Amino acid sequence: MKKFLFGVGLFAIVVAWLVVWTMLPWPAILALAVVLVLWLLLTRRGRQTLSVTRVGLSTVTQRLGSSAVIVIGIAGVVGVLVAMLAMGDGFQATLQQTGSDDTAIVLRGGSQAELNSVLSRDNISTIEEAPGIAKDANGRPIASAELVVVANLPKKSDASVDANVPIRGIDDAAWALRPKVKIIAGRRFKPGLRELDVGQGALRQFAGLDVGKELRLAGQTWTVVGVFASGDSYDSELWGDAKSVASAYRRGSSAESVTVRLASPAALDAFKAALMSNPTLKVDVSTTSEYFSKQSEGLTKVIRAVGITVGVIMAIGAIFGALNTMFAAVAARSREIATLRALGFRGVPVVVSVLLETMLLALLGGVLGALIVWLVFNGYTASTLGANFSQVVFQFKVSPQLLWSGLKWALAIGFIGGLFPAVRAARLPVTTALREL
């Protein structure tokens, strides 16, 4: 019964420690590390702990293979976890950078994305006449009625695999609405012609989009005349003249969305109220920053959930690897530990020394995994299916916060993997340990 209660108590300690550990910010963990160092240097038991730890670390080279299991296993956990979270953060950052608070997008009511929306010519005219829209030098509202269609293009990484690439039909106002979009090669398309400007992200990911190349889309021949850069999700798109795109894809005079520049961010309420109160319209209105943030939420949650699930599964394997390694190390040193205890070393130095050894190996694995994922994936360009059922090109974002999270996972694995062997070493009767070979 005592053993059972002790096991339950130890499990409760582990769970409580994990809950507290996940919530601790880095200044608090740094403070704990400083306290530990001071305890090791300034107290009798702390100095005993250092002595036992030095002996344990001196034998690591003799157990290089088993120690490498801990390091490599935890490096794998940290690498996979941080890479998956970096994918989610990169995708989310790309979409969140796309919009702004001084522009608004209008979709048909109930539409989750532009591809699901349809606005008639009368709807477009009503929207462009609403109050709250900024005017250009000629007194015309700065508004762009746009449509998005999807084309299949081969990927550069594998020409046999086609991907959905968005083609956005725009007019001249679209360039004024998005000042971040700059032509970096070639020129803008000319209205009325079947010409395209391609985003730099699409150019990197898909074949046949170099300036001067011709594409066969909707039974028509289109010419790539320019490349633009925006630093957001528009980099994934191909832009062409709205009337030409509508004609090729038989969309008539309709559009899927209307994007407008507001007179000021505060003008959103008046603009939205005017449209929502109009009985001829059934539309949803939001700032473009809100719209694109919502587009990223679903997939980001899925990526994070998958990353954490895979990380937990791998972490369980790494914990068992650490347990096996440290149980074997403690068993090999049982007589040595028993001798130290017979000489007056208490249980606390033994427990802390085994934990320190395991967590140092875990920290080494965490640093190794974090370094590899930062070198390989930071800034790595990829694409995935977005809300418009088309590819969004983005870059993995390996931030310091993610690297820190990976190191916290590594230390947590080291703590759990070392705690049970450490407690066994401290609780083993001295007389029994001295008789073990």
C-alpha positions in Angstrom: 0.0 0.0 0.0 2.9 2.4 0.8 4.5 1.7 -2.6 1.2 2.3 -4.3 0.6 5.6 -2.5 4.2 6.6 -3.1 3.7 5.9 -6.9 0.5 7.9 -7.0 2.2 10.8 -5.2 5.2 10.7 -7.6 2.8 10.7 -10.6 0.9 13.7 -9.1 4.2 15.5 -8.7 5.1 14.9 -12.3 1.7 16.2 -13.5 1.8 19.3 -11.3 5.3 20.0 -12.4 4.4 19.7 -16.1 1.4 22.1 -15.7 3.5 24.7 -13.9 6.4 24.2 -16.3 4.3 24.9 -19.4 3.0 28.1 -17.9 6.4 29.5 -16.7 7.8 32.4 -18.8 11.5 32.4 -19.6 12.4 35.0 -16.9 10.9 32.7 -14.2 12.9 29.7 -15.6 16.1 31.8 -15.7 15.5 32.7 -12.0 15.0 29.1 -11.1 18.3 28.2 -12.8 20.1 31.0 -10.9 18.6 29.6 -7.6 19.7 26.1 -8.5 23.3 27.3 -9.3 23.5 29.2 -6.0 22.2 26.1 -4.1 24.8 23.9 -5.8 27.6 26.3 -4.9 26.7 27.7 -1.5 25.1 24.8 0.4 26.5 21.5 1.7 24.0 19.3 0.0 24.5 21.4 -3.2 28.2 20.7 -3.2 27.5 17.0 -2.6 25.2 17.1 -5.6 27.9 18.6 -7.7 30.3 15.9 -6.6 27.9 13.1 -7.5 27.0 14.8 -10.8 30.7 15.1 -11.8 31.1 11.4 -11.2 28.1 10.6 -13.3 29.1 12.9 -16.2 32.6 11.4 -16.2 31.1 8.0 -17.2 29.0 9.4 -20.1 31.8 8.5 -22.6 31.6 4.9 -21.3 27.9 4.9 -22.1 28.1 6.9 -25.3 25.7 4.7 -27.2 22.9 4.8 -24.6 23.5 8.5 -23.9 23.1 9.2 -27.6 19.7 7.5 -27.5 18.5 10.3 -25.2 20.2 13.1 -27.2 19.0 11.9 -30.7 15.6 11.0 -29.5 14.9 14.4 -27.9 16.5 16.2 -30.9 14.0 14.4 -33.1 11.1 15.4 -30.9 12.1 19.1 -30.8 12.9 19.1 -34.5 9.5 17.7 -35.6 7.5 19.8 -33.1 9.2 23.1 -34.0 9.1 22.4 -37.7 5.3 21.7 -37.6 4.6 24.8 -35.4 6.8 26.9 -37.7 4.7 25.8 -40.6 1.5 26.9 -38.9 3.0 30.2 -37.8 4.4 30.9 -41.2 1.1 30.2 -42.9 -0.7 32.4 -40.3 1.8 35.2 -40.6 1.5 35.3 -44.4 -2.3 35.7 -44.3 -2.3 38.2 -41.4 0.2 40.4 -43.2 -2.1 40.5 -46.2 -4.9 42.9 -45.0 -5.1 46.2 -43.3 -7.5 48.1 -41.0 -8.1 50.9 -43.6 -9.4 48.6 -46.3 -12.6 46.6 -46.3 -13.8 43.6 -48.2 -17.5 42.9 -49.1 -18.7 39.4 -49.9 -22.1 37.8 -50.4 -23.7 37.0 -47.1 -22.7 33.7 -45.6 -19.7 33.3 -47.8 -16.6 31.9 -46.1 -14.2 32.9 -48.9 -14.2 34.8 -52.2 -14.6 31.6 -54.2 -18.0 31.0 -52.6 -19.2 34.6 -53.2 -21.1 36.1 -56.1 -22.0 39.8 -56.4 -24.1 41.1 -59.3 -23.3 44.3 -61.3 -26.1 46.1 -59.4 -24.7 45.0 -56.1 -21.2 46.3 -57.0 -22.6 49.7 -58.0 -24.5 50.0 -54.7 -21.4 49.0 -52.7 -19.2 51.5 -54.5 -21.7 54.3 -53.7 -21.8 53.6 -50.0 -20.6 56.3 -47.5 -17.2 55.9 -45.9 -15.2 55.0 -49.0 -12.1 57.1 -49.8 -12.0 59.0 -53.1 -9.2 59.5 -55.6 -8.0 62.8 -57.1 -10.9 62.7 -59.6 -13.5 62.1 -56.8 -14.1 58.5 -57.7 -14.4 55.9 -54.9 -11.3 53.8 -54.5 -12.9 50.4 -54.9 -12.1 47.2 -56.9 -14.6 44.6 -57.9 -12.6 41.4 -58.2 -13.1 37.8 -59.1 -11.0 34.8 -58.3 -10.8 31.6 -60.4 -8.6 28.6 -60.1 -6.2 27.1 -62.6 -4.2 23.9 -62.5 -0.4 24.4 -62.9 2.4 21.9 -62.5 4.7 22.3 -59.5 8.4 22.9 -60.1 9.3 20.2 -57.5 7.3 17.6 -59.4 6.0 18.4 -62.9 3.6 15.4 -62.7 1.7 17.0 -59.8 -0.8 19.8 -60.6 -1.9 22.3 -58.0 -4.7 24.9 -57.8 -3.3 28.4 -58.4 -5.6 31.4 -57.9 -6.0 33.9 -60.7 -7.4 37.3 -59.6 -9.2 39.5 -62.0 -8.6 43.2 -61.1 -8.8 46.7 -62.4 -6.5 49.7 -62.0 -7.9 50.5 -58.5 -6.5 47.2 -57.1 -3.0 48.5 -57.4 -3.9 51.6 -55.4 -5.6 49.5 -52.8 -2.5 47.5 -52.2 0.5 49.8 -52.1 2.8 47.0 -50.9 2.4 45.2 -54.3 5.4 46.2 -56.4 6.4 45.0 -59.9 9.9 43.5 -59.6 10.3 42.2 -63.1 8.6 43.0 -66.5 5.6 45.3 -66.4 1.9 45.5 -65.4 -0.6 43.8 -67.7 -2.5 45.9 -70.1 -6.3 46.2 -69.7 -8.3 44.2 -72.4 -5.4 41.9 -73.2 -4.8 38.3 -72.0 -1.8 39.1 -70.0 -0.8 38.1 -66.5 1.4 39.3 -63.7 2.5 36.6 -61.3 3.4 36.7 -57.6 7.0 35.9 -56.7 5.8 33.1 -54.5 3.9 31.5 -57.4 6.9 31.9 -59.6 9.1 29.9 -57.1 6.6 27.1 -56.7 5.0 26.6 -60.1 6.4 25.8 -63.5 5.9 28.0 -66.7 5.5 31.4 -65.0 8.6 33.1 -66.1 8.2 36.5 -67.9 7.5 35.9 -71.6 6.1 32.4 -71.1 2.6 31.6 -72.5 0.0 29.6 -70.6 -3.1 27.8 -71.8 -5.9 28.7 -69.5 -9.7 28.2 -70.1 -9.0 27.5 -73.7 -7.2 30.8 -74.2 -3.5 31.7 -74.5 -2.2 34.0 -71.8 1.2 35.7 -71.7 3.2 36.3 -68.5 4.4 39.9 -68.7 5.5 40.7 -65.1 6.4 39.5 -61.6 5.2 41.3 -58.5 6.1 41.1 -54.8 3.9 41.9 -51.9 5.3 39.9 -48.9 1.9 38.3 -48.2 -0.6 35.9 -49.6 -1.0 37.8 -52.8 2.5 36.5 -53.7 0.7 33.2 -54.4 -1.6 34.6 -57.1 -1.7 35.5 -60.8 -3.3 38.8 -61.6 -5.0 39.7 -64.9 -7.5 42.2 -66.2 -10.9 41.6 -64.6 -12.9 41.8 -67.9 -10.5 39.5 -69.7 -10.6 36.9 -66.9 -14.4 37.2 -66.7 -14.7 36.7 -70.4 -12.4 33.7 -70.5 -14.1 32.0 -67.6 -17.7 33.1 -68.6 -18.4 35.1 -65.5 -20.3 37.9 -67.2 -20.3 41.2 -65.3 -20.4 39.7 -61.8 -17.7 39.7 -59.3 -16.9 37.7 -56.1 -15.8 40.5 -53.9 -15.4 44.3 -53.7 -12.4 45.7 -51.8 -12.5 49.4 -50.9 -10.2 51.8 -49.2 -12.0 53.4 -46.2 -11.8 57.2 -45.6 -10.3 56.1 -42.2 -10.4 53.0 -40.0 -13.3 54.6 -38.1 -15.3 54.9 -41.3 -15.9 51.1 -41.2 -19.0 51.4 -39.0 -20.7 53.8 -41.3 -19.8 51.9 -44.4 -21.0 48.6 -42.9 -24.2 50.1 -41.5 -25.1 51.5 -44.9 -24.7 48.2 -46.6 -26.3 46.0 -43.9 -29.4 48.3 -43.8 -29.9 48.2 -47.6 -32.8 45.7 -48.4 -31.4 45.0 -51.8 -28.1 43.6 -50.4 -27.2 40.6 -48.4 -23.5 40.9 -47.7 -20.8 40.4 -45.1 -18.4 43.3 -44.4 -15.1 43.2 -42.6 -11.7 44.8 -42.7 -9.3 42.9 -44.9 -7.1 42.2 -41.9 -10.0 40.5 -40.1 -10.9 38.6 -43.2 -7.5 37.1 -43.9 -6.9 36.4 -40.2 -10.0 34.3 -40.2 -8.8 32.5 -43.4 -5.7 31.3 -41.5 -7.4 30.1 -38.3 -8.8 26.7 -39.3 -5.7 25.4 -41.0 -3.3 26.8 -38.4 -5.2 25.0 -35.7 -5.1 21.7 -37.6 -1.3 22.1 -38.2 -0.7 22.9 -34.6 -2.9 20.0 -33.4 -1.1 17.6 -35.7 2.3 18.9 -34.6 1.6 18.6 -30.9 0.1 15.1 -31.4 3.1 13.9 -33.3 5.4 15.6 -30.7 3.6 13.9 -27.8 3.9 10.5 -29.4 7.6 11.0 -30.1 8.1 12.4 -26.7 6.6 9.3 -25.1 9.2 7.2 -27.0 12.0 9.6 -26.0 10.9 9.3 -22.3 11.1 5.5 -22.4 14.5 5.8 -24.0 15.7 8.1 -21.3 14.1 5.8 -18.6 15.9 2.8 -20.0 19.2 4.6 -20.3 19.1 6.1 -16.8 17.8 3.0 -15.1 20.8 1.1 -16.6 23.2 3.9 -15.6 21.8 3.9 -12.0 22.0 0.1 -11.8 25.6 0.1 -13.0 26.5 2.7 -10.4 24.3 1.3 -7.6 27.3 0.2 -5.4 29.0 3.6 -6.0 25.8 5.5 -5.0 25.4 3.2 -2.0 29.0 3.9 -0.9 28.4 7.6 -1.1 25.2 7.3 1.0 27.1 5.2 3.5 29.6 8.0 3.8 26.9 10.5 4.7 25.5 11.7 1.3 21.7 12.1 1.7 19.0 11.1 -0.8 18.5 14.6 -2.2 22.0 15.0 -3.7 21.6 11.6 -5.4 18.1 12.5 -6.8 19.2 15.9 -8.0 22.4 14.6 -9.5 20.6 12.0 -11.6 18.1 14.6 -12.7 20.8 17.0 -13.6 22.6 14.4 -15.7 19.5 13.5 -17.6 18.3 17.1 -18.1 21.8 18.1 -19.4 21.6 15.4 -22.0 18.1 16.4 -22.8 19.2 20.1 -23.1 21.9 19.0 -25.5 19.3 17.1 -27.6 17.0 20.1 -27.5 19.7 22.5 -28.7 20.7 20.1 -31.4 17.1 19.7 -32.7 16.5 23.4 -32.5 19.7 24.2 -34.4 18.9 21.7 -37.2 15.3 22.9 -37.7 16.4 26.5 -37.7 19.1 25.9 -40.3 16.9 23.7 -42.5 13.4 25.2 -42.2 13.7 28.9 -41.2 12.6 30.8 -44.3 11.9 27.5 -46.2 9.2 28.2 -48.9 6.2 25.8 -49.2 2.6 25.9 -50.3 -0.6 24.5 -49.0 -4.3 24.6 -49.8 -6.0 27.8 -48.6 -9.6 28.8 -48.1 -10.1 29.5 -51.8 -9.3 25.8 -52.6 -6.0 27.1 -54.1 -2.4 27.1 -53.0 -1.0 29.7 -50.6 2.7 30.1 -50.8 4.4 30.9 -47.4 7.6 30.6 -45.6 8.3 28.6 -42.4 8.8 30.9 -39.5 11.1 29.5 -36.9 10.8 32.2 -34.2 12.7 32.4 -30.9 9.5 31.6 -29.1 9.1 28.3 -31.0 12.8 27.4 -30.3 12.2 28.2 -26.6 9.1 26.0 -26.6 11.2 23.2 -28.1 13.8 23.5 -25.4 11.1 23.5 -22.7 9.8 20.2 -24.2 13.3 18.8 -24.1 13.8 19.6 -20.5 10.4 18.3 -19.5 11.3 14.9 -21.2 14.6 14.9 -19.4 12.9 15.6 -16.1 10.4 12.7 -16.5 13.0 10.4 -17.9 15.4 11.0 -15.0 13.0 11.3 -12.1 12.0 7.7 -11.6 15.6 6.3 -11.9 16.7 9.0 -9.5 14.1 8.2 -6.9 15.0 4.4 -7.2 18.7 5.2 -6.6 17.8 7.3 -3.5 15.4 4.7 -2.1 17.5 1.6 -2.7 18.6 0.2 0.7 22.4 0.7 1.2 23.0 -2.9 2.3 21.2 -4.2 -0.8 23.0 -1.9 -3.2 26.4 -2.8 -1.7 25.8 -6.5 -2.4 24.9 -5.8 -6.1 27.5 -6.6 -8.7 
